[in-house]
Amino acid sequence: MFNIVEMLKAMLFGIVEGITEWLPVSSTGHMVLLNQFVRMNVSEQFMSMFDVVIQLGAILAVIILFFRQIWPFQKPGEAGGIFKMDVIRLWILVVIAILPSAIVGIPLDDWMDAHLHNNVVIAIMLIVYGVLFIVVERSGIVRGRQRVTSLQKMDVRTAVLVGLFQVLALIPGTSRSGATILGGLLVGCSRAVAAEFTFIMAIPTMAGASLIKLLKYGLSFTPGEIVILVTGCVTAFIVSMLSIRTFIDYIKRHSFEPFGWYRIILGLLVAILTVLQG
């Protein structure tokens, strides 16, 4: 049955997903906090499915925003053959980059859910990576090392190294975008390129993770549940469109240090809530 209250809750979760999925602040950490104060009147299994579906909305935003960079086919009548070779090359690098996390993550998915998906791990990783962002920005490690200033300058070595950093994001609270952006900065990418490559990597990475969850939980929903899923998905899509554009514009002129401080504060909040509930 249609429930306006649950629909509003779904919108709130979609807003949080659309903002935090793309910023290096950990969407998981925010969902932990949100779940403390907003409880959807659904089963635990449906909530797991809901988390997957709103991620699909966020992925769709990336596909639309980066369509020109990722669409591999020429327009009819254009010279140069059927394919855009620079885009084909980019996708090859993306596949190379996501292989390490796929090799590690797929067989260990259930184990990590059971052993690492808890508030203590999330709080620790929020704080650790927050400190790392501050240290990297203040130390000047990345200054003068930005040899990869466009996606066209990405090479296999850089893609592999960024992909290895994405493996770290399998630990909840790390933030997939946070780990890969930090890795991109350390291996010589500009802030904008590190973010853009991270977002494009998210398409197969998150789509693959979502497919695994979909196969695990199935697709049998009531009409009311479908309304909730669509509401959360559409909200995540719209908010993702806005947050990605804003984030890209921001990092062209500013450092990641504010995100580091934000992560530390969020990690402390998660830790305090965990202690109070314990």
DOLUMGU-564343 format. One line per field, with one value per residue (C-alpha): x negated, y, z; residue number from 1; residue in three letters. Coordinates in nm, 4 decimals, m for minus. Example, Ala and Ser with C-alpha at 12.3 -4.5 7.8 and 13.67 -1.06 7.14 Angstrom:
px	m1.2300  m1.3670
py	m0.4500  m0.1060
pz	0.7800  0.7140
num	1  2
residu	ALA  SER
This chain:
px	0.0000  m0.1202  m0.2592  m0.3565  m0.5701  m0.7778  m0.8045  m0.9474  m1.1932  m1.2972  m1.3575  m1.5767  m1.7858  m1.8137  m1.9365  m2.2040  m2.3127  m2.3245  m2.5523  m2.7788  m2.8369  m3.0476  m3.2166  m3.5143  m3.3203  m3.1807  m2.8171  m2.8202  m2.9090  m2.6254  m2.3784  m2.4781  m2.3945  m2.0754  m1.9538  m1.9911  m1.7310  m1.5166  m1.3820  m1.1923  m0.9027  m1.0364  m1.2111  m1.5884  m1.6064  m1.4097  m1.6312  m1.9364  m1.7701  m1.6727  m2.0388  m2.1286  m1.8542  m1.9377  m2.2983  m2.1739  m2.0132  m2.3459  m2.5253  m2.2812  m2.3751  m2.7421  m2.6539  m2.4598  m2.7115  m3.0108  m2.8326  m3.0608  m3.3718  m3.2481  m3.0377  m3.2695  m3.0863  m3.1283  m2.8285  m2.7081  m2.9116  m3.2059  m3.5542  m3.7721  m3.5667  m3.2950  m3.4775  m3.6354  m3.9738  m4.0547  m3.7326  m3.8076  m4.1488  m3.9873  m3.7534  m4.0460  m4.2157  m3.8949  m3.8657  m4.2294  m4.1667  m3.8611  m4.0112  m4.1938  m3.8796  m3.6754  m3.9306  m3.9342  m3.5785  m3.3637  m3.4803  m3.4982  m3.1666  m2.9733  m3.2710  m3.3213  m2.9510  m2.9641  m3.2933  m3.3686  m3.0303  m3.0031  m3.0162  m3.3603  m3.5288  m3.3357  m3.4333  m3.8009  m3.8197  m3.6406  m3.8958  m4.2026  m4.1275  m4.0283  m4.3729  m4.5346  m4.3583  m4.4777  m4.8354  m4.8550  m4.7236  m4.9341  m5.2559  m5.2634  m5.3242  m5.1033  m5.2372  m5.4482  m5.3595  m5.0467  m5.1724  m4.8249  m4.6253  m4.3590  m4.1924  m4.3785  m4.7087  m4.6105  m4.8350  m4.8268  m5.0585  m4.8443  m4.5233  m4.6655  m4.7810  m4.4465  m4.2749  m4.4845  m4.3709  m4.0112  m4.0686  m4.1055  m3.7533  m3.6138  m3.6462  m3.3267  m3.3767  m3.6736  m3.4719  m3.5306  m3.5700  m3.7859  m4.0301  m4.0611  m4.0853  m4.3546  m4.5331  m4.5032  m4.6599  m4.9498  m5.0302  m5.0364  m4.6803  m4.5405  m4.2464  m3.9993  m4.1357  m4.1470  m3.7803  m3.6689  m3.8458  m3.6983  m3.3464  m3.3876  m3.5341  m3.2207  m2.9991  m3.1142  m3.2199  m2.8871  m2.6822  m2.8609  m2.8158  m2.4478  m2.3986  m2.5429  m2.2999  m2.0061  m2.0796  m2.1089  m1.7830  m1.5602  m1.3061  m0.9725  m0.8099  m0.4679  m0.3278  m0.4084  m0.7676  m0.8031  m0.6924  m0.9572  m1.2289  m1.1441  m1.1281  m1.4691  m1.6256  m1.4954  m1.5949  m1.9472  m1.9748  m1.8706  m2.0845  m2.3840  m2.3617  m2.3862  m2.6504  m2.8887  m2.8830  m2.9337  m3.2142  m3.4076  m3.3849  m3.4919  m3.8037  m3.9383  m3.9930  m4.0159  m4.1942  m4.0485  m4.1441  m3.7892  m3.6692  m3.9389  m3.8131  m3.4543  m3.5427  m3.7101  m3.4047  m3.1711  m3.3885  m3.3809  m3.0008  m2.9691  m3.2055  m3.0094  m2.6788  m2.8318  m2.9511  m2.6155  m2.4319  m2.6783
py	0.0000  0.3505  0.5261  0.8929  0.8717  0.5840  0.7698  1.0745  0.8499  0.6990  1.0484  1.1299  0.8169  0.9007  1.2510  1.1186  0.8558  1.1090  1.3407  1.1047  0.8391  1.0797  1.2851  1.1255  1.1055  0.7475  0.6891  0.3903  0.6091  0.8455  0.5617  0.4282  0.7638  0.8069  0.4617  0.5630  0.8358  0.7304  0.3777  0.2625  0.0286  m0.2509  m0.5839  m0.6074  m0.7929  m0.5211  m0.2518  m0.4266  m0.4238  m0.0589  0.0335  m0.1362  0.0336  0.3872  0.3189  0.2373  0.5821  0.7359  0.5357  0.6559  1.0149  0.9390  0.7770  1.0840  1.3425  1.1643  1.0282  1.2027  1.0720  0.7118  0.6519  0.4503  0.4901  0.7589  0.9481  0.8208  0.9782  1.0835  0.9979  0.7520  0.4336  0.3043  0.3436  0.6338  0.4813  0.7182  0.6099  0.2421  0.2978  0.4654  0.1688  m0.0728  0.1243  0.1227  m0.2566  m0.2930  m0.0658  m0.2519  m0.6013  m0.5978  m0.5100  m0.7650  m1.0405  m0.9656  m0.8448  m1.1034  m1.4124  m1.2232  m1.0335  m1.2387  m1.2595  m0.8824  m0.8206  m1.0528  m0.9390  m0.5835  m0.4184  m0.2773  0.0648  0.0189  m0.0536  0.2275  0.4843  0.3844  0.4039  0.7383  0.8865  0.7185  0.8384  1.1785  1.2130  1.0880  1.3512  1.6263  1.4920  1.4524  1.8025  1.9766  1.7901  1.9018  1.5446  1.5895  1.9304  1.9173  1.5515  1.6063  1.4480  1.3117  1.6266  1.4752  1.1372  1.1033  1.1006  0.8053  0.5036  0.1382  0.1870  0.4678  0.2698  m0.0349  0.1715  0.3514  0.0130  m0.1196  0.1723  0.0817  m0.2558  m0.0662  0.0681  m0.2824  m0.2044  m0.0224  0.3403  0.3874  0.5448  0.4109  0.7599  0.8612  0.5719  0.6030  0.9833  0.9708  0.7008  0.9048  1.2063  0.9998  0.8420  1.1699  1.2583  1.6076  1.6469  1.6738  1.3674  1.1615  1.2433  1.1895  0.8533  0.7515  0.8339  0.6426  0.3451  0.3513  0.2554  m0.1085  m0.1385  m0.0337  m0.1949  m0.5250  m0.5016  m0.4162  m0.7139  m0.9475  m0.8106  m0.8298  m1.1942  m1.2610  m1.0942  m1.1413  m0.9097  m0.9853  m0.6642  m0.5365  m0.2237  m0.0193  m0.1440  m0.0544  0.3025  0.3250  0.1851  0.4209  0.7207  0.6485  0.5727  0.8879  1.1050  0.9588  1.0210  1.3883  1.4669  1.2832  1.4987  1.8114  1.6878  1.5530  1.8794  2.0835  1.8565  1.8703  2.2508  2.2704  2.0542  2.2494  2.5403  2.3862  2.1075  1.7944  1.9014  2.0073  1.6570  1.5181  1.7192  1.6266  1.2564  1.2822  1.4517  1.1962  0.9090  1.0454  1.0760  0.7145  0.6053  0.8010  0.6511  0.3044  0.3541  0.4949  0.2013  m0.0509
pz	0.0000  m0.0845  0.2241  0.2034  0.5183  0.3806  0.0507  0.2295  0.4133  0.0796  m0.0555  0.2443  0.1927  m0.1781  m0.0960  0.1401  m0.1154  m0.3987  m0.2018  m0.0118  m0.2790  m0.4839  m0.2151  m0.0351  0.2917  0.2948  0.2074  0.4444  0.7423  0.6637  0.6187  0.9608  1.1183  0.9188  1.0203  1.3849  1.3474  1.0492  1.0310  0.7245  0.7986  0.5803  0.6255  0.6592  0.3272  0.1474  0.3021  0.1608  m0.1805  m0.1380  m0.0758  m0.4046  m0.6066  m0.4925  m0.5925  m0.9421  m0.9546  m0.8590  m1.1308  m1.3953  m1.3097  m1.3830  m1.7154  m1.8253  m1.7012  m1.8553  m2.1612  m2.4119  m2.2376  m2.2110  m2.5263  m2.7548  m3.0874  m3.3499  m3.4832  m3.8232  m4.1016  m3.8846  m4.0037  m3.8186  m3.8214  m3.5904  m3.2601  m3.0761  m3.0037  m2.7173  m2.5426  m2.6088  m2.4541  m2.1503  m2.1002  m2.1214  m1.8434  m1.6392  m1.6722  m1.5668  m1.2689  m1.1389  m1.1700  m0.8321  m0.6342  m0.8322  m0.7670  m0.3946  m0.3423  m0.5203  m0.3273  0.0041  m0.0254  0.2309  0.4685  0.4665  0.5262  0.8259  0.9819  0.8707  0.8277  1.1789  1.3402  1.4955  1.1620  0.9914  1.2573  1.2433  0.8647  0.8550  1.0922  0.9384  0.5862  0.7155  0.8689  0.5476  0.3370  0.5694  0.5794  0.2012  0.1347  0.4019  0.3287  m0.0329  m0.1492  m0.4528  m0.5565  m0.8684  m0.9284  m1.1340  m1.4553  m1.5441  m1.6130  m1.8401  m1.8896  m2.2208  m2.0271  m1.8082  m1.8590  m1.7544  m1.4552  m1.3153  m1.3704  m1.1897  m0.8922  m0.8609  m0.8852  m0.5978  m0.3854  m0.4687  m0.3027  0.0252  m0.0238  0.0280  0.3983  0.5063  0.6024  0.3722  0.0874  m0.2609  m0.4040  m0.1074  m0.1514  m0.5287  m0.5322  m0.2637  m0.4634  m0.7822  m0.6139  m0.4779  m0.8166  m1.0081  m1.1129  m1.0850  m0.8471  m1.1370  m1.3203  m0.9983  m0.9392  m1.3000  m1.3328  m0.9973  m1.1135  m1.4409  m1.2527  m1.0388  m1.3329  m1.3714  m1.0063  m0.8548  m1.1311  m1.0691  m0.6926  m0.7421  m0.9758  m0.7119  m0.4525  m0.6953  m0.7688  m0.3964  m0.2884  m0.5948  m0.7565  m0.5924  m0.4601  m0.3581  m0.5311  m0.2196  m0.2190  m0.5871  m0.5091  m0.2361  m0.4646  m0.7512  m0.5172  m0.3660  m0.7050  m0.8763  m0.5799  m0.5736  m0.9484  m0.9311  m0.6270  m0.7777  m1.0903  m0.8775  m0.6331  m0.8999  m1.0950  m0.7782  m0.6565  m0.9846  m0.9909  m0.6261  m0.6481  m0.9446  m0.7051  m0.3578  m0.1714  m0.0122  0.3404  0.4419  0.3558  0.5841  0.8806  0.7974  0.7955  1.1361  1.2874  1.1308  1.2533  1.6070  1.5904  1.4757  1.7550  2.0192  1.9017  1.9119  2.2711  2.3835  2.2305  2.3730
num	1  2  3  4  5  6  7  8  9  10  11  12  13  14  15  16  17  18  19  20  21  22  23  24  25  26  27  28  29  30  31  32  33  34  35  36  37  38  39  40  41  42  43  44  45  46  47  48  49  50  51  52  53  54  55  56  57  58  59  60  61  62  63  64  65  66  67  68  69  70  71  72  73  74  75  76  77  78  79  80  81  82  83  84  85  86  87  88  89  90  91  92  93  94  95  96  97  98  99  100  101  102  103  104  105  106  107  108  109  110  111  112  113  114  115  116  117  118  119  120  121  122  123  124  125  126  127  128  129  130  131  132  133  134  135  136  137  138  139  140  141  142  143  144  145  146  147  148  149  150  151  152  153  154  155  156  157  158  159  160  161  162  163  164  165  166  167  168  169  170  171  172  173  174  175  176  177  178  179  180  181  182  183  184  185  186  187  188  189  190  191  192  193  194  195  196  197  198  199  200  201  202  203  204  205  206  207  208  209  210  211  212  213  214  215  216  217  218  219  220  221  222  223  224  225  226  227  228  229  230  231  232  233  234  235  236  237  238  239  240  241  242  243  244  245  246  247  248  249  250  251  252  253  254  255  256  257  258  259  260  261  262  263  264  265  266  267  268  269  270  271  272  273  274  275  276  277  278
residu	MET  PHE  ASN  ILE  VAL  GLU  MET  LEU  LYS  ALA  MET  LEU  PHE  GLY  ILE  VAL  GLU  GLY  ILE  THR  GLU  TRP  LEU  PRO  VAL  SER  SER  THR  GLY  HIS  MET  VAL  LEU  LEU  ASN  GLN  PHE  VAL  ARG  MET  ASN  VAL  SER  GLU  GLN  PHE  MET  SER  MET  PHE  ASP  VAL  VAL  ILE  GLN  LEU  GLY  ALA  ILE  LEU  ALA  VAL  ILE  ILE  LEU  PHE  PHE  ARG  GLN  ILE  TRP  PRO  PHE  GLN  LYS  PRO  GLY  GLU  ALA  GLY  GLY  ILE  PHE  LYS  MET  ASP  VAL  ILE  ARG  LEU  TRP  ILE  LEU  VAL  VAL  ILE  ALA  ILE  LEU  PRO  SER  ALA  ILE  VAL  GLY  ILE  PRO  LEU  ASP  ASP  TRP  MET  ASP  ALA  HIS  LEU  HIS  ASN  ASN  VAL  VAL  ILE  ALA  ILE  MET  LEU  ILE  VAL  TYR  GLY  VAL  LEU  PHE  ILE  VAL  VAL  GLU  ARG  SER  GLY  ILE  VAL  ARG  GLY  ARG  GLN  ARG  VAL  THR  SER  LEU  GLN  LYS  MET  ASP  VAL  ARG  THR  ALA  VAL  LEU  VAL  GLY  LEU  PHE  GLN  VAL  LEU  ALA  LEU  ILE  PRO  GLY  THR  SER  ARG  SER  GLY  ALA  THR  ILE  LEU  GLY  GLY  LEU  LEU  VAL  GLY  CYS  SER  ARG  ALA  VAL  ALA  ALA  GLU  PHE  THR  PHE  ILE  MET  ALA  ILE  PRO  THR  MET  ALA  GLY  ALA  SER  LEU  ILE  LYS  LEU  LEU  LYS  TYR  GLY  LEU  SER  PHE  THR  PRO  GLY  GLU  ILE  VAL  ILE  LEU  VAL  THR  GLY  CYS  VAL  THR  ALA  PHE  ILE  VAL  SER  MET  LEU  SER  ILE  ARG  THR  PHE  ILE  ASP  TYR  ILE  LYS  ARG  HIS  SER  PHE  GLU  PRO  PHE  GLY  TRP  TYR  ARG  ILE  ILE  LEU  GLY  LEU  LEU  VAL  ALA  ILE  LEU  THR  VAL  LEU  GLN  GLY
